[in-house]
Amino acid sequence: MTDNHPTQSLDDTVHQRTRLGILAVLAEGSRVQFGFLQEALGLTDGNLSRHLSTLEEAGFARVEKGYEGRRPRTWVHITRAGQRALAAELDALRRLIQRYDARAAGPEPD
Amino acid sequence: MTDNHPTQSLDDTVHQRTRLGILAVLAEGSRVQFGFLQEALGLTDGNLSRHLSTLEEAGFARVEKGYEGRRPRTWVHITRAGQRALAAELDALRRLIQRYDARAAGPEPD
């Protein structure tokens, strides 16, 4: 029997590979262009849009349309709730890694 | 523009929350009972079976049926390929966390 396993604290909304990447990149800036996100993560338009919708519905990201000069731009930013969710995800992953490393350092008897 | 983002190295077969938990628990022992895995991760029979099938198909885990005395038992163990896949996943997560922590330590100018 173990205490709550670190992976039980993972939330699929944040943990899913692409969305984890999106939130991590968003956390690096105050706001990020749609095209930058796409390139940073190697995503198609449709794939990025779909995952952004999921993150918006969860309240973790916000998409804003605007202009830079005359060029239409789509900006994305992470919300406070998104920052908290990302921090919680990374904390759970840290615990997972620590547990794995502890096992590698010294195997249990038997 | 960034180099290959850490989340691009994640493989859904291993990264998926439940399967990541299964592989992590399996990595802690030479073989683990089905019921132990279930309890350690808070999974139903069906859910665990389904994810074990995915891991078996990928060659990352093996399920063996046998007896302990007269009691039928199902044992699960991680394969070498599974160990490598788990190590690769955790390395990618480590890079993700390091990058996040570096950002938190000192924001870039502007």
Backbone of each chain as ProteinMPNN parsed JSONL, in Angstrom:
{"seq_chain_A": "MTDNHPTQSLDDTVHQRTRLGILAVLAEGSRVQFGFLQEALGLTDGNLSRHLSTLEEAGFARVEKGYEGRRPRTWVHITRAGQRALAAELDALRRLIQRYDARAAGPEPD", "coords_chain_A": {"N_chain_A": [[0.852, -1.192, 0.0], [0.581, 2.186, -0.801], [0.963, 5.702, -0.149], [-1.035, 8.275, -1.651], [-0.248, 8.137, -4.952], [2.128, 9.992, -6.899], [1.286, 10.321, -9.6], [-1.429, 10.316, -9.399], [-2.109, 12.837, -8.777], [-2.075, 14.184, -11.097], [-3.613, 16.118, -13.625], [-5.556, 15.564, -16.394], [-6.2, 17.632, -18.142], [-4.117, 19.434, -18.008], [-1.926, 17.771, -18.08], [-1.799, 16.416, -20.502], [0.288, 15.935, -23.257], [0.612, 17.936, -25.416], [-0.841, 20.122, -24.44], [0.481, 20.569, -22.051], [2.919, 21.419, -23.049], [2.077, 23.8, -24.33], [1.158, 25.362, -22.132], [3.555, 25.543, -20.706], [5.197, 26.995, -22.464], [3.694, 29.335, -22.638], [3.961, 30.232, -20.056], [6.41, 31.316, -20.095], [6.338, 33.869, -21.09], [4.657, 37.118, -21.147], [2.604, 37.417, -22.953], [1.958, 35.54, -25.891], [2.513, 35.006, -29.336], [0.246, 33.322, -31.527], [1.431, 32.064, -33.764], [4.038, 31.813, -32.916], [3.838, 30.015, -30.803], [2.979, 27.81, -32.255], [5.239, 27.237, -33.802], [7.181, 26.841, -31.86], [6.338, 24.503, -30.716], [5.904, 22.793, -32.755], [3.355, 22.429, -34.028], [0.308, 21.917, -35.887], [-1.962, 24.361, -37.233], [-4.695, 23.598, -36.721], [-4.482, 21.686, -34.727], [-3.228, 23.111, -32.64], [-5.226, 25.063, -32.222], [-7.367, 23.513, -31.345], [-6.42, 22.453, -28.916], [-6.001, 24.82, -27.542], [-8.615, 25.682, -27.236], [-9.574, 23.803, -25.401], [-7.993, 24.51, -23.218], [-8.852, 27.126, -22.803], [-11.533, 26.706, -22.147], [-11.179, 25.47, -19.711], [-10.318, 27.565, -18.32], [-7.652, 28.188, -18.252], [-6.101, 29.445, -20.142], [-6.031, 32.363, -22.28], [-7.259, 33.663, -25.306], [-6.622, 36.296, -27.519], [-7.658, 38.432, -30.062], [-6.158, 40.763, -32.233], [-4.486, 43.683, -33.511], [-1.326, 44.308, -35.019], [0.089, 47.035, -35.927], [-1.158, 47.063, -39.07], [-1.552, 44.431, -39.306], [-3.36, 41.528, -38.656], [-3.387, 39.836, -35.571], [-3.02, 37.018, -33.427], [-3.034, 36.596, -30.089], [-1.908, 34.814, -27.231], [-2.378, 34.119, -23.811], [-1.419, 32.918, -20.558], [-3.544, 32.24, -17.813], [-4.036, 33.202, -14.318], [-5.13, 30.991, -13.003], [-4.278, 29.06, -14.758], [-1.536, 29.227, -14.409], [-1.342, 28.349, -11.782], [-2.306, 25.742, -12.102], [-0.381, 24.657, -13.793], [1.877, 24.856, -12.154], [1.128, 23.075, -10.13], [0.998, 20.68, -11.556], [3.718, 20.424, -12.29], [4.847, 20.182, -9.787], [3.814, 17.689, -8.972], [5.064, 16.101, -10.868], [7.715, 16.489, -10.172], [7.731, 15.171, -7.693], [7.26, 12.597, -8.565], [9.599, 12.091, -10.034], [11.539, 12.354, -8.058], [10.899, 10.192, -6.434], [11.38, 8.098, -8.179], [14.131, 8.466, -8.619], [15.097, 8.026, -6.058], [14.574, 5.351, -5.701], [16.3, 4.337, -7.664], [18.707, 5.03, -6.558], [19.024, 3.498, -4.219], [18.119, 0.278, -3.942], [15.294, -1.31, -2.459], [15.493, -3.589, 0.37], [15.36, -7.115, -0.173]], "CA_chain_A": [[0.0, 0.0, 0.0], [1.355, 3.422, -0.82], [0.176, 6.936, -0.12], [-1.412, 8.836, -2.938], [0.866, 8.133, -5.905], [2.228, 11.31, -7.559], [0.527, 10.417, -10.861], [-2.847, 10.537, -9.095], [-2.334, 14.28, -8.688], [-2.005, 14.783, -12.43], [-4.915, 16.447, -14.226], [-5.385, 15.367, -17.837], [-6.298, 18.9, -18.886], [-2.782, 20.043, -18.03], [-0.878, 16.767, -18.284], [-1.722, 15.99, -21.906], [1.562, 16.377, -23.815], [0.574, 19.185, -26.177], [-1.294, 21.213, -23.57], [1.585, 20.837, -21.114], [3.86, 22.243, -23.813], [1.489, 25.135, -24.531], [1.189, 26.108, -20.858], [4.95, 25.812, -20.345], [5.684, 28.1, -23.305], [2.959, 30.546, -22.228], [4.485, 30.673, -18.755], [7.695, 31.993, -20.312], [6.149, 35.257, -21.52], [3.401, 37.693, -20.679], [1.68, 36.91, -23.962], [2.718, 34.855, -26.929], [1.75, 34.924, -30.587], [-0.213, 32.016, -31.98], [2.426, 31.498, -34.684], [5.224, 31.462, -32.142], [3.484, 28.761, -30.116], [2.944, 26.765, -33.27], [6.601, 26.888, -34.196], [7.914, 26.348, -30.685], [5.881, 23.159, -30.353], [5.738, 21.973, -33.968], [1.944, 22.05, -34.124], [-0.499, 22.483, -36.969], [-3.019, 25.306, -36.884], [-5.89, 22.953, -36.187], [-4.112, 21.013, -33.488], [-3.045, 24.151, -31.623], [-6.541, 25.673, -31.943], [-8.175, 22.561, -30.586], [-5.929, 22.378, -27.534], [-6.25, 26.122, -26.904], [-10.029, 25.708, -26.829], [-9.672, 23.033, -24.155], [-7.381, 25.305, -22.141], [-9.739, 28.284, -22.546], [-12.716, 26.211, -21.431], [-10.775, 25.187, -18.336], [-9.936, 28.838, -17.7], [-6.195, 28.18, -18.071], [-5.45, 30.308, -21.137], [-6.961, 33.264, -22.975], [-6.862, 34.018, -26.666], [-7.101, 37.631, -27.899], [-7.373, 38.833, -31.441], [-5.878, 42.193, -32.296], [-3.674, 44.111, -34.647], [-0.004, 44.871, -34.81], [-0.023, 47.871, -37.124], [-2.348, 46.654, -39.837], [-1.586, 42.965, -39.422], [-4.132, 40.849, -37.613], [-2.56, 38.96, -34.746], [-3.687, 36.29, -32.356], [-2.167, 36.478, -28.921], [-2.378, 33.868, -26.225], [-1.674, 34.206, -22.529], [-1.798, 31.992, -19.491], [-4.244, 32.925, -16.721], [-3.577, 32.84, -12.955], [-5.543, 29.601, -12.766], [-3.395, 28.244, -15.587], [-0.224, 29.21, -13.739], [-1.462, 27.46, -10.617], [-2.463, 24.363, -12.582], [0.929, 24.234, -14.308], [2.757, 24.67, -10.994], [0.697, 21.842, -9.453], [1.444, 19.585, -12.426], [5.171, 20.27, -12.204], [5.137, 19.662, -8.441], [3.535, 16.251, -8.984], [6.121, 15.464, -11.671], [8.922, 16.522, -9.333], [7.606, 14.094, -6.703], [7.414, 11.346, -9.311], [11.012, 11.95, -10.394], [12.278, 12.123, -6.804], [10.613, 8.823, -6.015], [12.094, 7.232, -9.124], [15.57, 8.595, -8.369], [15.377, 7.414, -4.752], [14.582, 3.909, -5.97], [17.504, 4.021, -8.431], [19.87, 5.22, -5.684], [19.183, 2.363, -3.303], [16.996, -0.648, -4.013], [14.823, -1.815, -1.168], [15.903, -4.947, 0.663], [14.573, -8.196, -0.81]], "C_chain_A": [[0.893, 1.25, 0.0], [0.41, 4.576, -0.567], [-0.193, 7.297, -1.544], [-0.194, 8.908, -3.877], [0.914, 9.464, -6.653], [1.392, 11.411, -8.84], [-0.969, 10.603, -10.619], [-3.164, 12.025, -8.941], [-2.294, 14.951, -10.053], [-3.407, 14.962, -13.002], [-4.747, 16.391, -15.744], [-5.455, 16.665, -18.652], [-4.924, 19.544, -19.058], [-1.723, 19.031, -18.45], [-0.713, 16.373, -19.749], [-0.524, 16.703, -22.558], [1.535, 17.751, -24.501], [0.169, 20.356, -25.292], [-0.243, 21.561, -22.526], [2.626, 21.717, -21.787], [3.342, 23.662, -23.979], [1.591, 25.953, -23.241], [2.622, 26.464, -20.465], [5.516, 26.969, -21.172], [4.995, 29.403, -22.9], [3.515, 31.109, -20.925], [5.806, 31.419, -18.905], [7.538, 33.454, -20.711], [4.852, 35.821, -20.997], [2.29, 37.358, -21.679], [2.496, 36.464, -25.163], [1.867, 34.822, -28.193], [1.419, 33.485, -30.944], [0.86, 31.329, -32.831], [3.701, 31.077, -33.969], [5.007, 30.133, -31.415], [3.548, 27.577, -31.077], [4.342, 26.278, -33.608], [7.375, 26.265, -33.034], [7.572, 24.891, -30.393], [5.647, 22.252, -31.564], [4.309, 21.495, -34.176], [1.299, 22.621, -35.382], [-1.473, 23.486, -36.358], [-4.169, 24.663, -36.109], [-5.633, 22.318, -34.835], [-3.946, 22.034, -32.352], [-4.392, 24.769, -31.239], [-7.382, 24.785, -31.037], [-7.731, 22.527, -29.117], [-6.108, 23.717, -26.81], [-7.698, 26.233, -26.453], [-10.211, 24.966, -25.508], [-9.114, 23.845, -22.984], [-8.231, 26.532, -21.807], [-10.96, 27.847, -21.746], [-12.401, 25.922, -19.966], [-10.389, 26.463, -17.59], [-8.436, 28.979, -17.511], [-5.446, 29.067, -19.071], [-6.5, 31.234, -21.727], [-6.387, 33.659, -24.321], [-7.457, 35.39, -26.975], [-6.721, 37.906, -29.335], [-7.13, 40.336, -31.446], [-5.059, 42.516, -33.523], [-2.306, 44.56, -34.163], [0.219, 45.706, -36.054], [-1.306, 47.457, -37.826], [-2.505, 45.142, -39.896], [-2.407, 42.348, -38.302], [-3.239, 39.861, -36.864], [-3.43, 38.225, -33.749], [-2.675, 36.087, -31.238], [-2.774, 35.496, -27.937], [-1.657, 34.17, -24.92], [-2.241, 33.226, -21.516], [-2.508, 32.809, -18.412], [-3.595, 32.538, -15.374], [-3.902, 31.386, -12.657], [-4.65, 28.653, -13.554], [-2.012, 28.127, -14.967], [-0.248, 28.273, -12.533], [-1.535, 26.002, -11.055], [-1.126, 23.82, -13.101], [1.886, 23.97, -13.147], [2.416, 23.372, -10.263], [1.145, 20.612, -10.246], [2.95, 19.352, -12.244], [5.586, 19.782, -10.817], [4.912, 18.155, -8.384], [4.63, 15.517, -9.769], [7.439, 15.428, -10.913], [8.887, 15.384, -8.315], [7.798, 12.732, -7.366], [8.892, 11.069, -9.59], [11.848, 11.655, -9.143], [12.113, 10.685, -6.343], [11.362, 7.824, -6.892], [13.593, 7.269, -8.846], [15.959, 7.933, -7.052], [15.479, 5.904, -4.908], [15.872, 3.508, -6.681], [18.736, 4.089, -7.534], [20.076, 4.037, -4.764], [17.986, 1.454, -3.353], [16.598, -1.1, -2.622], [15.333, -3.224, -0.902], [14.887, -5.949, 0.097], [14.311, -7.88, -2.269]], "O_chain_A": [[1.864, 1.318, 0.754], [-0.801, 4.448, -0.747], [0.282, 6.693, -2.506], [0.759, 9.645, -3.623], [-0.13, 10.011, -7.006], [0.847, 12.475, -9.135], [-1.698, 11.002, -11.527], [-4.327, 12.429, -8.97], [-2.463, 16.166, -10.149], [-4.266, 14.089, -12.882], [-3.9, 17.083, -16.309], [-4.845, 16.776, -19.715], [-4.611, 20.117, -20.101], [-0.739, 19.388, -19.098], [0.388, 16.035, -20.185], [-0.357, 17.914, -22.42], [2.35, 18.621, -24.19], [0.746, 21.44, -25.373], [-0.096, 22.726, -22.159], [3.154, 22.647, -21.176], [4.089, 24.622, -23.789], [2.052, 27.094, -23.257], [2.877, 27.553, -19.951], [6.229, 27.822, -20.644], [5.636, 30.451, -22.827], [3.534, 32.323, -20.722], [6.27, 32.072, -17.97], [8.512, 34.207, -20.675], [4.027, 35.084, -20.458], [1.166, 37.05, -21.283], [3.594, 36.965, -25.406], [0.653, 34.634, -28.131], [2.197, 32.564, -30.698], [1.156, 30.151, -32.633], [4.36, 30.114, -34.361], [5.87, 29.254, -31.413], [4.084, 26.513, -30.766], [4.6, 25.077, -33.692], [8.119, 25.3, -33.205], [8.405, 24.138, -29.889], [5.247, 21.096, -31.42], [4.068, 20.321, -34.46], [1.697, 23.677, -35.875], [-1.764, 23.466, -35.162], [-4.556, 25.103, -35.027], [-6.454, 22.399, -33.922], [-4.46, 21.842, -31.25], [-4.664, 24.974, -30.056], [-8.018, 25.252, -30.092], [-8.555, 22.568, -28.204], [-6.34, 23.742, -25.601], [-7.98, 26.813, -25.405], [-10.909, 25.437, -24.61], [-9.692, 23.862, -21.897], [-8.315, 26.927, -20.644], [-11.372, 28.516, -20.798], [-13.248, 26.104, -19.091], [-10.162, 26.442, -16.38], [-7.985, 29.793, -16.705], [-4.28, 29.396, -18.854], [-7.696, 30.946, -21.688], [-5.199, 33.949, -24.456], [-8.64, 35.63, -26.732], [-5.597, 37.642, -29.761], [-7.812, 41.088, -30.75], [-4.958, 41.716, -34.454], [-2.147, 45.106, -33.071], [0.507, 45.165, -37.122], [-2.392, 47.497, -37.248], [-3.47, 44.631, -40.464], [-2.167, 42.625, -37.127], [-2.438, 39.146, -37.467], [-4.446, 38.743, -33.287], [-1.615, 35.491, -31.425], [-3.994, 35.369, -27.828], [-0.458, 34.447, -24.921], [-3.383, 32.778, -21.615], [-2.117, 33.941, -18.131], [-2.727, 31.667, -15.313], [-3.073, 30.643, -12.131], [-4.305, 27.572, -13.076], [-1.395, 27.062, -14.995], [0.69, 27.512, -12.296], [-0.905, 25.132, -10.454], [-0.789, 22.658, -12.87], [2.618, 22.98, -13.154], [3.313, 22.651, -9.827], [1.612, 19.628, -9.673], [3.393, 18.217, -12.067], [6.567, 19.05, -10.685], [5.725, 17.425, -7.816], [5.064, 14.436, -9.372], [8.189, 14.456, -10.999], [9.894, 14.71, -8.099], [8.419, 11.833, -6.799], [9.37, 9.95, -9.404], [12.747, 10.815, -9.168], [13.072, 10.043, -5.915], [11.906, 6.834, -6.403], [14.251, 6.229, -8.836], [17.034, 7.344, -6.947], [16.353, 5.262, -4.325], [16.472, 2.482, -6.36], [19.687, 3.326, -7.707], [21.213, 3.615, -4.552], [16.922, 1.818, -2.852], [17.433, -1.253, -1.731], [15.581, -3.978, -1.843], [13.709, -5.636, -0.076], [13.669, -8.667, -2.965]]}, "seq_chain_B": "MTDNHPTQSLDDTVHQRTRLGILAVLAEGSRVQFGFLQEALGLTDGNLSRHLSTLEEAGFARVEKGYEGRRPRTWVHITRAGQRALAAELDALRRLIQRYDARAAGPEPD", "coords_chain_B": {"N_chain_B": [[12.054, 31.595, -31.534], [12.662, 28.285, -30.632], [14.761, 25.544, -29.631], [13.994, 22.074, -30.089], [11.273, 21.537, -28.125], [10.987, 20.388, -24.74], [8.556, 18.964, -24.287], [8.028, 17.884, -26.731], [9.441, 15.597, -26.849], [7.999, 13.788, -25.503], [6.209, 10.755, -25.267], [3.075, 9.598, -26.0], [2.248, 7.041, -25.268], [3.662, 6.405, -22.988], [3.464, 8.743, -21.541], [0.834, 9.257, -20.85], [-1.227, 9.751, -18.086], [-2.184, 7.548, -16.35], [-0.782, 5.33, -17.359], [1.825, 6.201, -17.033], [1.956, 6.193, -14.269], [1.624, 3.431, -13.805], [3.951, 2.337, -15.02], [5.882, 3.598, -13.465], [5.395, 2.538, -10.908], [5.832, -0.167, -11.469], [8.527, -0.074, -12.011], [9.591, 0.01, -9.551], [9.777, -2.501, -8.487], [10.657, -6.026, -8.982], [8.656, -7.672, -9.951], [5.144, -7.178, -9.874], [2.071, -7.473, -8.175], [-1.118, -7.616, -9.765], [-3.299, -6.694, -8.196], [-1.986, -5.118, -6.345], [-0.951, -3.041, -7.886], [-3.362, -1.941, -8.685], [-4.36, -0.955, -6.279], [-2.331, 0.772, -5.482], [-2.537, 2.763, -7.345], [-5.137, 3.468, -7.405], [-7.067, 2.334, -9.221], [-9.687, 0.955, -11.262], [-10.419, -2.491, -12.002], [-11.006, -2.847, -14.806], [-10.01, -0.534, -15.969], [-7.276, -0.616, -15.307], [-6.616, -3.026, -16.635], [-7.063, -2.336, -19.299], [-5.142, -0.316, -19.75], [-2.845, -1.778, -19.249], [-2.901, -3.53, -21.393], [-2.341, -1.792, -23.503], [0.263, -1.1, -22.799], [1.495, -3.592, -22.942], [1.19, -4.162, -25.662], [2.878, -2.244, -26.69], [5.202, -3.287, -25.888], [6.215, -2.673, -23.416], [5.504, -3.656, -20.94], [4.882, -6.755, -19.206], [2.478, -9.275, -18.663], [1.826, -11.905, -16.462], [0.235, -14.936, -15.711], [-0.302, -16.91, -12.867], [0.236, -19.072, -10.035], [0.02, -18.701, -6.506], [0.73, -20.714, -4.118], [-2.327, -22.162, -3.959], [-3.722, -20.137, -4.935], [-4.833, -18.229, -7.628], [-2.847, -15.896, -9.398], [-2.084, -12.713, -10.758], [0.67, -11.395, -12.236], [2.687, -8.567, -12.913], [5.224, -7.177, -14.885], [7.805, -4.792, -15.709], [9.363, -4.3, -18.846], [12.684, -4.327, -20.392], [12.605, -2.51, -22.51], [10.484, -0.99, -21.633], [11.58, 0.111, -19.34], [13.546, 1.713, -20.476], [11.908, 3.465, -21.944], [10.486, 4.705, -19.911], [12.591, 5.967, -18.541], [13.394, 7.772, -20.526], [11.126, 9.364, -20.758], [11.09, 10.516, -18.175], [13.45, 11.927, -18.27], [12.843, 13.862, -20.211], [10.853, 15.21, -18.827], [12.311, 16.185, -16.686], [13.926, 18.039, -18.053], [11.949, 19.809, -18.859], [11.064, 20.795, -16.384], [13.413, 21.962, -15.42], [13.736, 24.024, -17.242], [11.464, 25.51, -16.731], [11.952, 26.235, -14.066], [14.261, 27.772, -14.367], [13.299, 29.951, -15.747], [11.611, 30.966, -13.766], [13.479, 31.721, -11.907], [14.946, 33.844, -13.0], [13.612, 36.294, -14.871], [13.592, 36.865, -18.39], [15.155, 39.729, -19.989], [13.135, 42.55, -20.909]], "CA_chain_B": [[12.327, 30.23, -31.991], [13.335, 27.491, -29.621], [15.097, 24.164, -30.005], [13.027, 21.044, -29.74], [10.737, 21.738, -26.777], [10.982, 19.113, -24.006], [7.308, 18.199, -24.417], [8.011, 17.183, -28.027], [10.072, 14.288, -26.658], [7.107, 12.908, -24.73], [5.492, 9.744, -26.063], [1.772, 9.422, -25.341], [2.107, 5.693, -24.688], [4.245, 6.442, -21.644], [3.141, 9.982, -20.832], [-0.545, 9.241, -20.347], [-1.198, 9.753, -16.625], [-2.329, 6.236, -15.718], [0.314, 4.448, -17.789], [3.039, 6.7, -16.38], [1.883, 5.657, -12.913], [1.85, 1.983, -13.85], [5.371, 2.079, -15.289], [6.67, 4.056, -12.31], [5.243, 1.549, -9.831], [6.503, -1.398, -11.916], [9.98, 0.144, -11.949], [10.014, -0.088, -8.15], [9.944, -3.891, -8.07], [10.968, -6.922, -10.094], [7.324, -7.916, -10.489], [4.161, -6.567, -8.995], [0.753, -8.092, -8.372], [-2.185, -6.813, -10.354], [-4.07, -6.047, -7.136], [-1.143, -4.092, -5.734], [-0.967, -1.922, -8.835], [-4.691, -1.355, -8.615], [-4.497, -0.192, -5.037], [-1.323, 1.842, -5.453], [-2.903, 3.827, -8.275], [-6.575, 3.754, -7.302], [-7.677, 2.034, -10.52], [-10.597, -0.184, -11.373], [-10.001, -3.643, -12.783], [-11.116, -2.637, -16.249], [-9.126, 0.563, -16.344], [-5.907, -1.141, -15.248], [-6.455, -4.009, -17.712], [-7.008, -1.629, -20.583], [-3.844, 0.354, -19.889], [-1.814, -2.823, -19.336], [-2.906, -4.018, -22.777], [-1.605, -0.806, -24.313], [1.691, -1.212, -22.458], [1.973, -4.872, -23.489], [1.299, -4.023, -27.127], [4.071, -1.431, -26.976], [6.381, -4.037, -25.429], [6.755, -2.003, -22.229], [5.164, -4.422, -19.734], [4.406, -8.119, -19.465], [1.553, -9.811, -17.666], [1.935, -13.367, -16.34], [-0.72, -15.542, -14.794], [0.307, -18.049, -12.193], [-0.359, -19.422, -8.748], [0.783, -18.571, -5.277], [0.012, -21.822, -3.487], [-3.459, -22.527, -4.813], [-4.455, -18.929, -5.356], [-4.404, -17.67, -8.909], [-2.291, -14.551, -9.262], [-1.622, -12.06, -11.981], [1.856, -10.589, -11.982], [3.044, -7.656, -14.0], [6.564, -6.579, -14.762], [8.248, -3.852, -16.738], [10.421, -4.859, -19.697], [13.825, -3.421, -20.638], [12.121, -1.419, -23.376], [9.657, -0.152, -20.776], [12.489, 0.873, -18.479], [14.149, 2.77, -21.302], [10.869, 4.444, -22.289], [10.207, 5.477, -18.688], [13.753, 6.831, -18.294], [13.359, 8.847, -21.531], [10.027, 10.243, -20.345], [11.477, 11.283, -16.992], [14.474, 12.887, -18.705], [12.154, 14.98, -20.874], [10.165, 15.969, -17.774], [13.371, 16.916, -15.979], [14.294, 19.215, -18.871], [10.82, 20.733, -18.788], [11.07, 21.414, -15.056], [14.595, 22.838, -15.34], [13.456, 25.202, -18.054], [10.465, 26.279, -15.984], [12.591, 26.804, -12.88], [15.205, 28.796, -14.819], [12.454, 31.105, -16.048], [11.118, 31.522, -12.504], [14.618, 32.287, -11.18], [15.311, 35.146, -13.556], [12.893, 36.563, -16.111], [14.396, 37.47, -19.451], [14.926, 41.176, -20.145], [11.92, 42.943, -21.639]], "C_chain_B": [[13.073, 29.472, -30.889], [13.801, 26.179, -30.251], [13.902, 23.288, -29.673], [12.535, 21.217, -28.291], [10.663, 20.392, -26.049], [9.697, 18.299, -24.199], [7.202, 17.482, -25.767], [8.689, 15.819, -27.928], [9.173, 13.323, -25.886], [6.325, 11.997, -25.665], [4.189, 9.419, -25.324], [1.591, 8.044, -24.696], [2.591, 5.676, -23.241], [3.722, 7.632, -20.842], [1.744, 9.963, -20.223], [-0.514, 8.94, -18.839], [-1.216, 8.364, -15.972], [-1.167, 5.315, -16.089], [1.644, 4.895, -17.196], [3.092, 6.184, -14.941], [2.199, 4.171, -12.879], [3.343, 1.696, -14.037], [6.238, 2.484, -14.095], [6.576, 3.058, -11.164], [5.97, 0.253, -10.22], [8.016, -1.262, -11.788], [10.503, 0.006, -10.524], [10.247, -1.535, -7.703], [10.294, -4.778, -9.246], [9.665, -7.382, -10.755], [6.308, -7.536, -9.428], [2.822, -7.255, -9.243], [-0.253, -7.098, -8.917], [-2.932, -6.014, -9.28], [-3.291, -4.942, -6.43], [-1.125, -2.835, -6.593], [-2.285, -1.16, -8.746], [-4.835, -0.438, -7.413], [-3.548, 1.002, -5.013], [-1.778, 3.032, -6.292], [-4.398, 4.152, -8.255], [-7.326, 3.487, -8.589], [-8.688, 0.909, -10.409], [-9.902, -1.286, -12.166], [-9.897, -3.359, -14.277], [-10.14, -1.589, -16.746], [-7.668, 0.089, -16.354], [-5.669, -2.12, -16.396], [-6.263, -3.329, -19.06], [-5.627, -0.988, -20.794], [-2.698, -0.654, -19.948], [-1.744, -3.395, -20.751], [-2.111, -3.084, -23.676], [-0.103, -0.93, -24.065], [2.278, -2.524, -22.979], [2.164, -4.776, -24.996], [2.536, -3.222, -27.516], [5.346, -2.155, -26.556], [6.993, -3.469, -24.158], [6.463, -2.749, -20.927], [4.771, -5.829, -20.151], [3.56, -8.61, -18.309], [1.701, -11.326, -17.655], [0.901, -13.86, -15.349], [-0.036, -16.741, -14.149], [-0.394, -18.317, -10.883], [0.605, -19.093, -7.631], [0.09, -19.555, -4.349], [-1.106, -22.22, -4.446], [-4.198, -21.317, -5.355], [-3.943, -18.43, -6.698], [-3.939, -16.228, -8.726], [-1.958, -14.006, -10.635], [-0.472, -11.144, -11.607], [2.14, -9.715, -13.185], [4.487, -7.23, -13.806], [6.888, -5.679, -15.945], [9.353, -4.53, -17.544], [11.597, -3.877, -19.784], [13.385, -2.225, -21.463], [11.263, -0.452, -22.562], [10.505, 0.708, -19.85], [13.138, 2.024, -19.246], [13.131, 3.86, -21.615], [10.536, 5.325, -21.083], [11.357, 6.442, -18.396], [13.747, 8.015, -19.267], [12.269, 9.865, -21.184], [10.471, 11.132, -19.175], [12.588, 12.28, -17.326], [13.837, 14.106, -19.367], [11.454, 15.847, -19.825], [11.157, 16.773, -16.936], [13.763, 18.175, -16.737], [13.188, 20.26, -18.832], [10.842, 21.509, -17.471], [12.247, 22.38, -14.916], [14.341, 24.144, -16.085], [12.463, 26.118, -17.34], [11.116, 26.97, -14.78], [13.564, 27.925, -13.252], [14.453, 30.09, -15.113], [12.004, 31.789, -14.757], [12.241, 32.24, -11.764], [14.976, 33.665, -11.712], [14.604, 35.393, -14.87], [13.837, 37.197, -17.137], [14.151, 38.967, -19.512], [13.759, 41.418, -21.104], [10.732, 42.144, -21.173]], "O_chain_B": [[14.015, 29.997, -30.296], [13.285, 25.763, -31.288], [12.934, 23.728, -29.053], [13.31, 21.058, -27.348], [10.32, 19.376, -26.653], [9.751, 17.071, -24.267], [6.382, 16.578, -25.928], [8.533, 14.98, -28.815], [9.548, 12.175, -25.647], [5.843, 12.422, -26.715], [4.21, 9.014, -24.161], [0.874, 7.901, -23.706], [2.004, 5.016, -22.383], [3.556, 7.549, -19.625], [1.507, 10.589, -19.19], [0.142, 8.0, -18.39], [-0.362, 8.051, -15.143], [-0.633, 4.606, -15.237], [2.498, 4.062, -16.889], [4.152, 5.786, -14.457], [2.953, 3.709, -12.023], [3.925, 0.905, -13.295], [7.206, 1.801, -13.759], [7.582, 2.764, -10.517], [6.648, -0.351, -9.388], [8.705, -2.237, -11.489], [11.71, -0.101, -10.308], [10.849, -1.768, -6.655], [10.238, -4.334, -10.393], [9.586, -7.468, -11.981], [6.593, -7.573, -8.231], [2.482, -7.579, -10.381], [-0.242, -5.914, -8.581], [-3.166, -4.816, -9.434], [-3.869, -3.955, -5.974], [-1.264, -1.718, -6.094], [-2.324, 0.07, -8.733], [-5.349, 0.677, -7.503], [-3.912, 2.097, -4.583], [-1.442, 4.176, -5.986], [-4.862, 5.013, -9.003], [-8.137, 4.31, -9.016], [-8.56, 0.021, -9.565], [-8.938, -1.047, -12.893], [-8.869, -3.591, -14.915], [-9.527, -1.736, -17.803], [-6.925, 0.362, -17.297], [-4.634, -2.054, -17.059], [-5.401, -3.712, -19.85], [-5.029, -1.101, -21.865], [-1.694, -0.416, -20.62], [-0.662, -3.708, -21.248], [-1.312, -3.524, -24.502], [0.699, -0.873, -24.997], [3.431, -2.561, -23.408], [3.164, -5.245, -25.54], [3.164, -3.486, -28.542], [6.449, -1.686, -26.84], [8.152, -3.743, -23.848], [7.113, -2.494, -19.914], [4.378, -6.068, -21.293], [3.878, -8.392, -17.14], [1.703, -11.961, -18.709], [0.715, -13.276, -14.281], [0.705, -17.481, -14.796], [-1.503, -17.835, -10.656], [1.823, -19.189, -7.778], [-1.001, -19.282, -3.849], [-0.855, -22.569, -5.599], [-5.157, -21.437, -6.119], [-2.74, -18.232, -6.871], [-4.553, -15.447, -7.999], [-1.598, -14.747, -11.549], [-0.611, -10.244, -10.78], [1.864, -10.085, -14.325], [4.917, -6.956, -12.685], [6.313, -5.802, -17.027], [10.182, -5.249, -16.986], [11.51, -2.745, -19.31], [13.735, -1.083, -21.168], [11.31, 0.759, -22.775], [10.196, 1.874, -19.605], [13.262, 3.141, -18.745], [13.453, 5.046, -21.558], [10.333, 6.532, -21.218], [11.125, 7.599, -18.046], [14.062, 9.138, -18.874], [12.472, 11.073, -21.305], [10.254, 12.343, -19.186], [12.657, 13.355, -16.731], [14.24, 15.241, -19.115], [11.463, 17.074, -19.924], [10.873, 17.9, -16.53], [13.916, 19.244, -16.147], [13.462, 21.459, -18.779], [10.661, 22.726, -17.452], [12.104, 23.472, -14.367], [14.691, 25.225, -15.612], [12.608, 27.341, -17.347], [10.859, 28.144, -14.513], [13.676, 28.915, -12.529], [14.911, 31.181, -14.773], [12.01, 33.016, -14.654], [12.006, 33.236, -11.081], [15.282, 34.565, -10.929], [14.944, 34.78, -15.881], [14.746, 37.955, -16.794], [13.077, 39.438, -19.137], [13.454, 40.602, -21.974], [9.624, 42.336, -21.673]]}, "name": "protein", "num_of_chains": 2, "seq": "MTDNHPTQSLDDTVHQRTRLGILAVLAEGSRVQFGFLQEALGLTDGNLSRHLSTLEEAGFARVEKGYEGRRPRTWVHITRAGQRALAAELDALRRLIQRYDARAAGPEPDMTDNHPTQSLDDTVHQRTRLGILAVLAEGSRVQFGFLQEALGLTDGNLSRHLSTLEEAGFARVEKGYEGRRPRTWVHITRAGQRALAAELDALRRLIQRYDARAAGPEPD"}
